[in-house]
Amino acid sequence: MARRLAPWSALVDAWLAQRGHLFPWAPVCLGAGVGIYFLIGWEPVQTHYVALACVILFGLFLIRWLGVWAPLAWAVVLVALGVCLAGLRAHQVADPVLGWRYYGPIEGRIVDMDRSASDALRLTLDRVVLADVAPDRTPARVRVSLHGQQGFITPAPGMVVILTGHLSPPGGPVEPGGFDFQRHAWFQGLGAVGYTRTPVLTLEPPGAGLWWFKMRMALSARVQAGLPGDAGAFAAAIMTGDRSGMGQDTLRALRVSNLAHLLAISGLHMGLLAGFVFAALRVAFALVPAVGLRVPAKKLSALGALAAAAVYLGLSGGSVATERAFVMAAVALVAVMADRRVLSLRAVAVAALIVLVLRPEALLGPGFQMSFAATTALVAVFGWLRDAEVPLGPRWLRPVVAVVVSSVVAGVATAPVAAAHFNQFAHYGLIANLLSVPLMGVLVMPAAVLAACLMPLGLEALALWVMGLGLEWILGVAHWVSNLEGARGTVVSPMSSVLPLLALGVFIIVLWQGRLRWTGLVPVALSLMLWMNAERPDVLIADNGSLIGVMTEKGRALNRARGSGFVAMNWLENDGVALEQAAAATLWQDGQTPVPIIAVRGKRGAAGFGGCRAGEWVVMNTVPDADSPFDNLPCRVIHPGTLRKSGALALYLENTGVREVSARQLTGARLWNDQ
């Protein structure tokens, strides 16, 4: 009997050892529920939410009766709550989505400005008016890229503009299992995207409202006027979030050198700003002993830093990444005011819970995943170094060692996430970060704070000049590293189960107490094995039939050298091959593909179609006419009409024939794609 109880006793002992260490699992469970909502292939209805509410209530009832096992009930409650929160958020942001292609006049108020991947200025408009479209079917927001001859007006925040352009619904995944732009646009409130080749004209000058946006753009213009060139555009980006002045060559260099995170207003910038303000206020209190000795200087300094971080959040545009960074900084500063440990897994867990409750969709973004991966890893590693009393060298050398350790740990923690989302990794990213990140902390961000404080007095020139010196160095490092041979490595896109499995293993290793933590190596190893054996489709067909990609020994062959650039770029990146669209088009040879494919382009191509045989695939980029010869053919015919229901297609060659997978099979009918 004693032998039978021994394993149970060991299990109970292992569980009891987790007391006081289970709270960091709370965001893991909540995030699992959020992930389940986005993973399922159907939209939950009222009955499902009622059932989940019953599970939550029953779980809360059981907690008081389960004793030491109560955390298991909490885990179930949090998972069910995560599903409900994600569903609630998806319904909260619901707005009309354009259900057809539109060409005509577009009127709206400018609420955001940025640049597209093709370096075109993009305007996001609200208060949209479309010709002959009822208000209840008009998207709340649209985004338009400006091509052709422009420059007749200078777009300004709050300006009401009118233009003639093309709009279409946000596109679905570019391939089955790929990035779902429809879902992304849904949570951004974008009901249509498009472009114009005609001049944009002013209908009404900027009116009241949009104060933060106006302040952002005014500050950006002031910075770029005082600090011209790429350094000024870089300074504007990290101070206001406005990247419209950044050139594509500079952006590419920052990405290849793994320094693009310095451009986004993230935890690093928010932490550096809050830290500098906190330190400056502590020094100011110390310089006035009559005040510093009579007030809680440390707590007041933390409060001042929190206020500065809140202003920075507003000036930066309040993106999801910046909101997440502000929450993490706020949790740390509140911990200072409450006399709690600032850097702890509990504090990281609190920040993650707040972000997931406010924006559950952030879980799917690389920013959330990379930010919390880096923060969790840094807290865990430095906590272990502190508890193990590992020496970091002489006092004068410790800051340097800390920077090196931080860069290595953060780089290792975020590398798999970055590789999975962006299909690349920087071979010399550690070198670039070691040469750049310290300068951001000791020179660039302090100078940015001083410049912002001195601007009302018109005395910001010296601070901007100092800031420019640091940014010129960082840009120089980025270009130097990106031009090194082999600076950019590519990796194939993993299947959807790889990152969750990898995260589960890492969570077990970091959060579990005792020897059983090393069982987390099993899911980590399994995820890496699945990634190494990732299967790419033999044939890909875009959701409008305009682009076809066939895998060959030399890479994916594309049927077009131009057009559908976003889709082509994603396909080639997901293949893990550094190939440009034009080069991929040279590999295309009709009749020599693994699957016999006939590409028919336009009405003229359809009119000249010469027929097909059984086993062949005919892919058209236009819907055939009712009296066309495409109805009763022995081959498979695919055109925009059929693709509208299925989305992008992937074909896999197997011994039993061709296996077809559609994007809609994997996404299912959800709020964002069932309009």
MIBA-577188 format. One record per residue (C-alpha): residue in one letter; z, y, x. Coordinates in Angstrom, 3 decimals, always signed. Example, Ala and Ser with C-alpha at 12.3 -4.5 7.8 and 13.67 -1.06 7.14 Angstrom:
! MIBA-577188
resn:w:v:u
A:+7.800:-4.500:+12.300
S:+7.140:-1.060:+13.670
//
This chain:
! MIBA-577188
resn:w:v:u
M:+0.000:+0.000:+0.000
A:+0.876:+2.341:+2.851
R:-2.506:+1.690:+4.433
R:-4.255:+2.551:+1.175
L:-2.369:+5.822:+0.952
A:-3.049:+6.779:+4.575
P:-6.545:+8.271:+3.986
W:-5.279:+10.144:+0.912
S:-2.325:+11.463:+2.899
A:-4.663:+12.651:+5.662
L:-6.854:+14.369:+3.076
V:-3.851:+16.127:+1.518
D:-2.616:+17.215:+4.966
A:-6.064:+18.589:+5.836
W:-6.155:+20.461:+2.537
L:-2.668:+21.893:+2.980
A:-3.690:+23.147:+6.415
Q:-6.144:+25.499:+4.673
R:-3.341:+27.486:+3.008
G:-3.770:+31.165:+3.777
H:-7.344:+30.613:+4.963
L:-9.202:+29.956:+1.697
F:-9.931:+33.526:+0.566
P:-13.050:+33.873:+2.806
W:-14.534:+31.009:+0.783
A:-14.505:+33.222:-2.351
P:-17.781:+35.079:-1.574
V:-19.325:+31.756:-0.516
C:-18.632:+30.318:-3.975
L:-19.694:+33.505:-5.773
G:-22.864:+33.617:-3.679
A:-23.571:+29.971:-4.515
G:-23.519:+30.888:-8.208
V:-25.859:+33.825:-7.603
G:-28.168:+31.547:-5.631
I:-28.201:+28.986:-8.451
Y:-29.313:+31.668:-10.913
F:-32.282:+32.626:-8.742
L:-33.113:+29.011:-7.841
I:-33.415:+27.525:-11.325
G:-36.898:+27.449:-12.814
W:-35.993:+28.830:-16.242
E:-34.201:+31.840:-17.649
P:-30.704:+31.149:-19.038
V:-30.252:+32.069:-22.688
Q:-27.196:+33.054:-24.689
T:-26.088:+29.438:-25.168
H:-25.975:+28.885:-21.417
Y:-23.838:+31.979:-20.845
V:-21.445:+30.929:-23.605
A:-21.090:+27.539:-21.920
L:-20.456:+29.226:-18.546
A:-17.852:+31.492:-20.147
C:-16.100:+28.390:-21.487
V:-16.158:+26.853:-17.993
I:-14.625:+30.051:-16.556
L:-11.870:+30.166:-19.191
F:-11.095:+26.452:-18.835
G:-10.995:+26.790:-15.049
L:-8.599:+29.730:-15.263
F:-6.418:+27.709:-17.634
L:-6.323:+24.751:-15.219
I:-5.342:+26.853:-12.205
R:-1.654:+27.035:-13.165
W:-1.452:+23.247:-13.613
L:-3.289:+22.071:-10.488
G:-0.763:+23.209:-7.901
V:-2.134:+22.949:-4.381
W:-5.534:+21.938:-5.779
A:-5.884:+25.180:-7.759
P:-8.425:+26.609:-5.263
L:-10.899:+23.941:-6.407
A:-10.695:+25.365:-9.929
W:-11.146:+28.841:-8.476
A:-14.298:+27.609:-6.714
V:-15.789:+26.381:-10.010
V:-14.841:+29.659:-11.718
L:-16.477:+31.741:-8.988
V:-19.694:+29.698:-9.020
A:-19.987:+30.073:-12.804
L:-19.134:+33.778:-12.511
G:-21.860:+34.224:-9.883
V:-24.488:+32.833:-12.272
C:-23.285:+35.188:-15.012
L:-23.207:+38.253:-12.759
A:-26.750:+37.641:-11.521
G:-28.017:+37.164:-15.084
L:-26.213:+40.294:-16.278
R:-27.690:+42.345:-13.451
A:-31.207:+41.027:-14.147
H:-30.936:+42.132:-17.777
Q:-29.357:+45.488:-16.873
V:-32.335:+46.547:-14.751
A:-34.909:+45.371:-17.313
D:-37.708:+47.885:-17.844
P:-41.309:+47.591:-19.073
V:-43.761:+46.010:-16.648
L:-47.458:+46.808:-16.857
G:-49.218:+43.732:-18.231
W:-52.783:+44.575:-17.255
R:-54.862:+46.419:-14.661
Y:-54.994:+50.123:-15.406
Y:-57.348:+52.829:-14.173
G:-56.972:+56.397:-15.312
P:-54.732:+59.451:-15.129
I:-51.170:+58.953:-13.909
E:-48.470:+61.567:-14.339
G:-44.939:+61.367:-12.961
R:-42.094:+62.962:-11.029
I:-41.706:+62.167:-7.314
V:-38.408:+60.320:-6.746
D:-39.151:+58.699:-3.395
M:-41.616:+58.857:-0.507
D:-42.335:+56.308:+2.218
R:-45.256:+54.680:+4.015
S:-47.106:+51.451:+3.346
A:-47.964:+48.782:+5.911
S:-51.383:+50.457:+6.259
D:-49.632:+53.738:+7.175
A:-50.558:+55.427:+3.901
L:-48.091:+57.795:+2.246
R:-46.590:+56.233:-0.894
L:-45.081:+58.086:-3.824
T:-42.621:+56.516:-6.248
L:-42.806:+58.230:-9.618
D:-40.539:+58.189:-12.658
R:-41.021:+59.832:-16.080
V:-44.405:+58.136:-16.002
V:-47.157:+59.007:-18.463
L:-50.303:+56.847:-18.685
A:-53.314:+57.606:-20.859
D:-53.403:+55.661:-24.144
V:-50.282:+53.657:-23.213
A:-47.333:+53.783:-25.611
P:-44.037:+55.002:-24.107
D:-42.300:+51.689:-24.840
R:-44.958:+49.862:-22.783
T:-45.066:+52.396:-19.941
P:-43.211:+51.400:-16.750
A:-40.158:+53.496:-15.934
R:-41.296:+53.720:-12.310
V:-44.573:+53.180:-10.475
R:-45.460:+53.335:-6.783
V:-48.808:+54.710:-5.641
S:-50.338:+54.673:-2.148
L:-52.388:+57.763:-1.281
H:-55.792:+57.069:+0.252
G:-58.934:+59.121:+0.531
Q:-58.923:+62.879:+1.074
Q:-55.460:+64.292:+0.459
G:-53.576:+67.330:+1.728
F:-54.277:+69.620:-1.235
I:-50.542:+69.691:-1.921
T:-47.398:+68.914:+0.055
P:-45.493:+66.325:-1.999
A:-41.893:+67.408:-2.571
P:-38.876:+65.780:-4.228
G:-38.816:+66.388:-7.970
M:-42.408:+67.666:-8.104
V:-44.376:+66.483:-11.149
V:-47.827:+65.361:-10.020
I:-50.969:+64.080:-11.669
L:-53.620:+61.839:-10.173
T:-56.279:+59.332:-11.110
G:-55.521:+55.898:-9.774
H:-55.427:+52.150:-10.115
L:-52.247:+50.360:-11.227
S:-51.511:+46.680:-11.621
P:-48.435:+44.551:-12.273
P:-46.354:+43.656:-9.191
G:-47.821:+40.506:-7.685
G:-46.068:+37.155:-7.601
P:-45.467:+35.038:-4.496
V:-48.448:+35.105:-2.133
E:-48.041:+31.344:-1.878
P:-45.840:+28.767:-3.635
G:-42.314:+29.199:-2.315
G:-43.147:+32.483:-0.601
F:-41.641:+35.942:-0.944
D:-41.543:+36.887:-4.628
F:-42.537:+40.550:-4.863
Q:-42.341:+40.409:-8.669
R:-38.627:+39.655:-8.448
H:-38.120:+42.285:-5.749
A:-39.915:+44.940:-7.822
W:-37.945:+43.994:-10.950
F:-34.641:+44.826:-9.294
Q:-36.112:+48.002:-7.794
G:-37.219:+49.166:-11.230
L:-40.919:+49.164:-10.287
G:-43.117:+48.310:-13.263
A:-46.459:+48.790:-11.506
V:-47.934:+49.421:-8.067
G:-51.306:+50.788:-7.083
Y:-53.311:+53.373:-5.195
T:-55.491:+56.421:-5.570
R:-58.505:+57.665:-3.637
T:-58.628:+61.007:-5.454
P:-56.541:+64.088:-4.639
V:-52.991:+64.310:-5.940
L:-52.373:+67.610:-7.729
T:-49.249:+69.475:-8.784
L:-48.557:+69.590:-12.507
E:-45.094:+71.166:-12.328
P:-43.027:+72.449:-9.385
P:-39.745:+70.708:-8.550
G:-37.093:+71.262:-11.186
A:-33.384:+70.609:-11.368
G:-31.850:+67.282:-10.416
L:-32.473:+64.816:-7.587
W:-30.151:+66.858:-5.351
W:-29.489:+64.074:-2.868
F:-33.198:+63.335:-2.495
K:-33.965:+67.017:-1.976
M:-31.201:+67.342:+0.609
R:-32.484:+64.237:+2.401
M:-36.036:+65.488:+2.685
A:-34.930:+69.008:+3.637
L:-32.718:+67.577:+6.373
S:-35.545:+65.296:+7.529
A:-37.967:+68.222:+7.742
R:-35.395:+70.307:+9.626
V:-34.790:+67.503:+12.140
Q:-38.489:+66.847:+12.735
A:-39.157:+70.572:+13.138
G:-36.453:+70.826:+15.813
L:-37.342:+67.533:+17.483
P:-41.089:+66.825:+17.236
G:-42.860:+63.551:+17.959
D:-41.672:+59.969:+17.544
A:-38.160:+60.890:+18.652
G:-37.890:+63.381:+15.781
A:-39.229:+60.845:+13.288
F:-36.709:+58.317:+14.650
A:-33.904:+60.870:+14.331
A:-34.901:+61.657:+10.739
A:-34.956:+57.951:+9.904
I:-31.425:+57.257:+11.135
M:-30.009:+60.475:+9.653
T:-31.709:+60.460:+6.250
G:-33.480:+57.120:+5.820
D:-36.866:+58.900:+5.697
R:-39.324:+56.792:+7.707
S:-42.475:+58.545:+6.541
G:-42.935:+60.128:+9.976
M:-42.815:+56.851:+11.911
G:-46.129:+55.616:+13.315
Q:-47.190:+51.979:+13.041
D:-47.359:+51.514:+16.835
T:-43.755:+52.639:+17.195
L:-42.617:+50.407:+14.330
R:-44.392:+47.441:+15.891
A:-42.743:+48.069:+19.266
L:-39.306:+48.254:+17.649
R:-39.885:+45.007:+15.752
V:-41.238:+43.046:+18.713
S:-38.360:+44.217:+20.933
N:-35.778:+43.359:+18.224
L:-34.712:+47.005:+17.973
A:-35.913:+47.599:+14.407
H:-32.312:+47.299:+13.214
L:-31.626:+50.628:+14.961
L:-34.109:+52.256:+12.601
A:-32.528:+51.031:+9.367
I:-29.315:+52.703:+8.260
S:-27.124:+49.620:+8.380
G:-23.660:+48.551:+9.419
L:-24.216:+49.666:+13.015
H:-25.016:+53.269:+12.073
M:-22.345:+53.485:+9.395
G:-19.770:+51.985:+11.752
L:-20.713:+54.287:+14.627
L:-20.605:+57.377:+12.407
A:-17.296:+56.440:+10.794
G:-15.840:+55.501:+14.175
F:-16.906:+58.767:+15.784
V:-15.531:+60.891:+12.914
F:-12.292:+58.880:+12.925
A:-11.868:+59.324:+16.696
A:-12.754:+63.024:+16.546
L:-10.189:+63.660:+13.814
R:-7.515:+61.744:+15.733
V:-8.188:+63.935:+18.771
A:-8.099:+67.070:+16.616
F:-4.702:+66.116:+15.192
A:-3.417:+65.334:+18.685
L:-4.522:+68.768:+19.932
V:-2.300:+70.425:+17.313
P:+1.096:+68.698:+17.757
A:+2.739:+70.880:+15.132
V:+0.455:+69.273:+12.542
G:-0.152:+65.874:+14.103
L:+3.564:+65.036:+14.319
R:+4.251:+65.973:+10.705
V:+1.428:+64.168:+8.879
P:+0.121:+60.569:+8.946
A:-2.706:+61.508:+11.307
K:-4.174:+58.010:+11.575
K:-4.450:+57.571:+7.821
L:-5.817:+61.069:+7.267
S:-8.404:+60.447:+9.978
A:-9.455:+57.258:+8.200
L:-9.728:+59.198:+4.934
G:-11.897:+61.819:+6.634
A:-14.109:+59.116:+8.129
L:-14.448:+57.527:+4.681
A:-15.550:+60.870:+3.218
A:-18.103:+61.297:+6.025
A:-19.411:+57.776:+5.397
A:-19.767:+58.576:+1.667
V:-21.808:+61.702:+2.466
Y:-23.949:+59.657:+4.861
L:-24.530:+57.137:+2.060
G:-25.795:+59.906:-0.217
L:-28.007:+61.533:+2.420
S:-29.531:+58.197:+3.435
G:-30.881:+57.492:-0.026
G:-28.358:+54.872:-1.061
S:-30.529:+51.823:-0.369
V:-29.085:+48.341:-0.804
A:-28.649:+47.965:+2.964
T:-26.836:+51.295:+3.263
E:-24.637:+50.559:+0.253
R:-23.670:+47.272:+1.893
A:-22.892:+49.054:+5.166
F:-20.789:+51.666:+3.344
V:-18.791:+48.974:+1.542
M:-18.022:+47.224:+4.827
A:-17.008:+50.496:+6.503
A:-14.922:+51.479:+3.467
V:-13.066:+48.167:+3.497
A:-12.228:+48.658:+7.190
L:-11.058:+52.255:+6.686
V:-8.964:+51.368:+3.634
A:-7.406:+48.610:+5.738
V:-6.394:+51.281:+8.273
M:-4.854:+53.379:+5.516
A:-3.019:+50.314:+4.176
D:-1.780:+49.280:+7.653
R:-3.752:+46.027:+7.533
R:-5.855:+44.386:+10.232
V:-9.298:+46.001:+10.200
L:-11.376:+43.204:+11.695
S:-10.579:+39.979:+9.859
L:-12.506:+37.388:+7.917
R:-10.554:+38.481:+4.855
A:-11.923:+42.037:+5.177
V:-15.464:+40.702:+5.590
A:-14.950:+38.536:+2.498
V:-13.772:+41.530:+0.453
A:-16.868:+43.501:+1.460
A:-19.157:+40.573:+0.585
L:-17.495:+40.160:-2.818
I:-17.960:+43.852:-3.642
V:-21.633:+43.794:-2.677
L:-22.320:+40.601:-4.641
V:-20.612:+41.972:-7.739
L:-22.494:+45.289:-7.579
R:-25.895:+43.927:-6.480
P:-26.155:+40.130:-6.762
E:-29.855:+40.270:-5.832
A:-28.877:+41.459:-2.345
L:-28.001:+37.833:-1.515
L:-31.712:+37.005:-1.197
G:-32.513:+39.838:+1.198
P:-32.592:+39.499:+4.988
G:-30.429:+42.621:+5.309
F:-27.469:+41.086:+3.480
Q:-27.831:+37.759:+5.250
M:-28.211:+39.208:+8.744
S:-25.478:+41.807:+8.284
F:-22.816:+39.376:+7.130
A:-23.966:+36.685:+9.553
A:-23.489:+39.078:+12.465
T:-20.189:+40.481:+11.166
T:-18.704:+37.061:+10.422
A:-19.744:+35.730:+13.815
L:-18.343:+38.761:+15.665
V:-15.005:+38.648:+13.837
A:-14.692:+34.895:+14.376
V:-15.600:+34.978:+18.080
F:-13.457:+37.991:+18.986
G:-10.620:+36.562:+16.910
W:-10.830:+33.338:+18.884
L:-10.949:+35.265:+22.179
R:-7.867:+37.223:+21.119
D:-5.893:+34.183:+19.965
A:-6.876:+32.128:+23.011
E:-6.061:+35.099:+25.273
V:-9.363:+34.735:+27.088
P:-9.558:+37.423:+29.803
L:-12.557:+39.769:+29.657
G:-12.167:+40.954:+33.228
P:-10.592:+44.110:+34.668
R:-9.834:+46.951:+32.268
W:-12.707:+49.093:+33.579
L:-15.165:+46.237:+32.984
R:-13.970:+45.177:+29.519
P:-16.126:+47.620:+27.494
V:-19.239:+46.370:+29.284
V:-18.258:+42.728:+28.734
A:-17.502:+43.456:+25.074
V:-20.965:+44.965:+24.578
V:-22.637:+41.974:+26.235
V:-20.607:+39.473:+24.199
S:-21.266:+41.412:+20.980
S:-25.011:+41.517:+21.605
V:-25.179:+37.810:+22.418
V:-23.060:+36.747:+19.432
A:-24.842:+39.011:+16.940
G:-28.235:+37.986:+18.322
V:-27.493:+34.266:+18.047
A:-26.029:+34.659:+14.542
T:-28.964:+36.640:+13.150
A:-31.822:+34.934:+15.018
P:-32.312:+32.040:+12.532
V:-32.235:+34.414:+9.547
A:-34.682:+36.834:+11.162
A:-36.992:+33.996:+12.186
A:-36.934:+32.501:+8.674
H:-37.763:+35.801:+6.965
F:-40.088:+37.412:+9.512
N:-41.513:+34.307:+11.254
Q:-40.946:+35.771:+14.683
F:-38.298:+36.105:+17.345
A:-38.012:+38.440:+20.285
H:-37.777:+36.622:+23.603
Y:-36.404:+39.722:+25.319
G:-34.440:+41.114:+22.393
L:-31.111:+40.709:+24.197
I:-32.322:+42.804:+27.132
A:-33.626:+45.511:+24.787
N:-30.371:+45.634:+22.828
L:-28.193:+45.744:+25.944
L:-30.225:+48.712:+27.181
S:-30.222:+50.531:+23.819
V:-27.236:+49.772:+21.580
P:-24.571:+51.314:+23.883
L:-26.590:+54.539:+23.992
M:-26.661:+54.654:+20.185
G:-22.872:+54.585:+20.168
V:-22.025:+56.995:+22.965
L:-24.869:+59.517:+22.655
V:-27.230:+59.300:+19.671
M:-24.825:+58.997:+16.722
P:-22.279:+61.544:+18.031
A:-25.128:+63.997:+18.621
A:-26.437:+63.298:+15.097
V:-23.032:+64.132:+13.584
L:-22.800:+67.346:+15.621
A:-26.351:+68.338:+14.653
A:-25.593:+67.836:+10.960
C:-22.401:+69.927:+11.263
L:-24.152:+72.731:+13.147
M:-27.234:+72.966:+10.904
P:-25.650:+75.333:+8.361
L:-25.066:+77.728:+11.280
G:-28.552:+77.259:+12.731
L:-27.090:+75.971:+16.008
E:-28.326:+72.369:+15.932
A:-30.977:+72.716:+18.665
L:-28.782:+71.566:+21.566
A:-27.375:+68.579:+19.635
L:-30.884:+67.523:+18.600
W:-32.083:+67.825:+22.191
V:-29.269:+65.540:+23.368
M:-30.032:+63.135:+20.523
G:-33.696:+63.199:+21.492
L:-32.883:+62.164:+25.058
G:-31.191:+59.014:+23.788
L:-33.944:+58.212:+21.317
E:-36.686:+58.734:+23.904
W:-34.902:+56.204:+26.120
I:-34.663:+53.696:+23.252
L:-38.336:+54.163:+22.357
G:-39.259:+53.729:+26.009
V:-37.296:+50.480:+26.156
A:-38.966:+49.294:+22.929
H:-42.489:+49.922:+24.249
W:-41.693:+48.423:+27.653
V:-40.171:+45.240:+26.222
S:-42.835:+44.809:+23.535
N:-45.577:+44.987:+26.168
L:-44.039:+42.242:+28.311
E:-46.013:+39.018:+28.341
G:-44.684:+36.608:+25.713
A:-42.368:+39.216:+24.165
R:-43.100:+37.986:+20.639
G:-42.655:+34.393:+19.618
T:-43.741:+32.974:+16.283
V:-42.157:+30.304:+14.112
V:-43.323:+28.478:+11.012
S:-41.746:+29.442:+7.711
P:-38.992:+26.993:+6.682
M:-38.649:+25.369:+3.278
S:-36.260:+27.046:+0.848
S:-33.393:+24.592:+1.487
V:-33.130:+25.300:+5.225
L:-31.173:+28.577:+5.227
P:-28.623:+27.513:+2.553
L:-28.022:+24.249:+4.416
L:-27.667:+26.081:+7.719
A:-25.283:+28.613:+6.156
L:-23.138:+25.825:+4.661
G:-22.742:+24.196:+8.063
V:-21.841:+27.468:+9.753
F:-19.321:+28.322:+7.026
I:-17.595:+24.967:+7.514
I:-17.422:+25.489:+11.274
V:-16.120:+29.066:+11.029
L:-13.887:+28.968:+7.946
W:-12.422:+25.468:+7.856
Q:-9.182:+24.858:+9.742
G:-8.747:+21.701:+11.793
R:-10.978:+19.095:+13.368
L:-12.975:+18.509:+10.199
R:-14.688:+21.848:+10.837
W:-17.009:+20.073:+13.250
T:-18.508:+18.121:+10.350
G:-20.377:+21.366:+9.743
L:-22.634:+20.385:+12.624
V:-24.220:+17.774:+10.353
P:-25.798:+20.215:+7.850
V:-26.707:+22.530:+10.740
A:-28.560:+19.722:+12.528
L:-30.183:+18.587:+9.278
S:-31.422:+22.104:+8.511
L:-32.952:+22.460:+11.967
M:-34.646:+19.067:+11.630
L:-36.125:+20.077:+8.286
W:-37.326:+23.338:+9.809
M:-38.951:+21.597:+12.766
N:-40.810:+19.290:+10.367
A:-41.819:+21.993:+7.896
E:-45.118:+21.197:+6.213
R:-47.676:+23.924:+5.694
P:-50.328:+23.711:+2.936
D:-53.769:+22.508:+3.944
V:-55.356:+25.020:+1.577
L:-54.017:+28.262:+0.082
I:-55.643:+30.177:-2.767
A:-54.531:+33.718:-3.620
D:-53.444:+34.517:-7.170
N:-56.635:+36.490:-7.845
G:-59.035:+34.051:-6.205
S:-60.223:+36.632:-3.687
L:-58.771:+34.957:-0.591
I:-58.841:+31.320:+0.533
G:-57.111:+29.944:+3.609
V:-57.822:+26.514:+5.058
M:-55.773:+24.998:+7.870
T:-57.809:+23.889:+10.896
E:-56.914:+22.710:+14.376
K:-57.201:+26.279:+15.648
G:-55.189:+27.846:+12.842
R:-55.815:+28.927:+9.284
A:-59.401:+29.888:+8.525
L:-59.827:+32.721:+6.019
N:-62.926:+33.375:+3.946
R:-62.649:+37.162:+4.336
A:-62.267:+39.377:+7.391
R:-61.114:+42.352:+5.307
G:-59.368:+42.846:+2.003
S:-56.214:+41.184:+0.621
G:-54.556:+42.170:+3.900
F:-50.988:+41.740:+2.664
V:-51.677:+38.192:+1.475
A:-53.549:+37.277:+4.665
M:-50.791:+38.680:+6.874
N:-48.130:+36.673:+5.024
W:-50.096:+33.425:+5.171
L:-50.717:+33.722:+8.893
E:-47.111:+34.715:+9.622
N:-45.781:+31.813:+7.554
D:-48.001:+29.469:+9.565
G:-46.171:+30.642:+12.681
V:-49.434:+31.508:+14.429
A:-50.104:+34.898:+16.031
L:-53.557:+35.334:+14.493
E:-55.144:+38.449:+12.998
Q:-57.139:+38.306:+9.767
A:-60.424:+39.144:+11.482
A:-59.905:+36.345:+14.006
A:-58.940:+33.912:+11.242
A:-62.147:+34.803:+9.389
T:-64.251:+33.655:+12.356
L:-62.837:+30.142:+11.862
W:-64.225:+29.925:+8.353
Q:-67.278:+27.719:+7.956
D:-68.476:+26.727:+4.508
G:-68.784:+22.999:+4.025
Q:-66.538:+22.033:+6.952
T:-63.149:+22.387:+5.333
P:-60.700:+19.495:+4.734
V:-61.200:+20.054:+1.011
P:-64.801:+20.864:-0.008
I:-64.455:+24.450:-1.245
I:-67.165:+26.745:-2.568
A:-66.166:+30.417:-2.596
V:-67.984:+32.445:-5.265
R:-67.604:+36.203:-4.942
G:-68.405:+38.703:-7.675
K:-70.821:+38.614:-10.594
R:-73.791:+38.362:-8.244
G:-72.334:+35.292:-6.575
A:-71.690:+33.710:-9.964
A:-75.262:+34.401:-11.051
G:-76.607:+32.696:-7.937
F:-74.265:+29.678:-8.152
G:-76.187:+26.474:-7.424
G:-73.862:+23.870:-8.934
C:-71.256:+21.484:-7.519
R:-70.313:+17.814:-7.245
A:-67.215:+15.860:-8.244
G:-64.362:+16.360:-5.768
E:-65.414:+19.887:-4.859
W:-63.395:+23.016:-5.645
V:-65.078:+26.214:-6.800
V:-62.944:+29.322:-6.288
M:-64.081:+32.558:-7.956
N:-62.660:+36.070:-7.725
T:-63.988:+37.064:-11.168
V:-63.573:+35.512:-14.587
P:-66.857:+33.790:-15.568
D:-68.712:+35.023:-18.626
A:-68.502:+33.064:-21.844
D:-72.106:+31.863:-21.515
S:-71.850:+31.047:-17.789
P:-72.516:+27.510:-16.452
F:-68.915:+27.071:-15.218
D:-67.459:+25.367:-18.294
N:-68.577:+21.739:-18.075
L:-68.896:+21.085:-14.367
P:-67.824:+17.891:-12.550
C:-65.859:+19.943:-9.966
R:-62.622:+21.879:-10.289
V:-63.227:+25.558:-11.094
I:-60.513:+28.142:-10.319
H:-60.782:+31.800:-11.279
P:-58.441:+34.746:-12.033
G:-58.113:+33.590:-15.639
T:-56.605:+30.230:-14.641
L:-54.663:+31.733:-11.748
R:-53.017:+34.220:-14.082
K:-51.009:+31.321:-15.510
S:-50.418:+29.353:-12.322
G:-50.141:+32.036:-9.653
A:-51.125:+31.272:-6.064
L:-52.048:+27.660:-5.322
A:-51.264:+25.372:-2.380
L:-53.163:+22.133:-1.770
Y:-51.819:+19.261:+0.325
L:-54.035:+16.422:+1.507
E:-52.322:+13.077:+0.985
N:-53.392:+9.449:+1.069
T:-53.488:+9.356:-2.712
G:-55.620:+12.486:-2.938
V:-55.013:+16.214:-3.186
R:-51.546:+17.338:-4.317
E:-51.597:+20.704:-6.043
V:-48.562:+23.010:-6.154
S:-48.589:+26.346:-7.967
A:-46.313:+29.327:-7.476
R:-45.359:+29.197:-11.155
Q:-44.195:+25.592:-10.796
L:-41.574:+26.731:-8.287
T:-40.559:+30.056:-9.827
G:-40.622:+28.990:-13.458
A:-40.636:+31.480:-16.326
R:-38.171:+34.244:-15.447
L:-37.498:+37.764:-16.678
W:-39.541:+39.309:-13.869
N:-42.675:+37.165:-14.278
D:-42.784:+36.430:-18.006
Q:-43.801:+39.861:-19.240
//
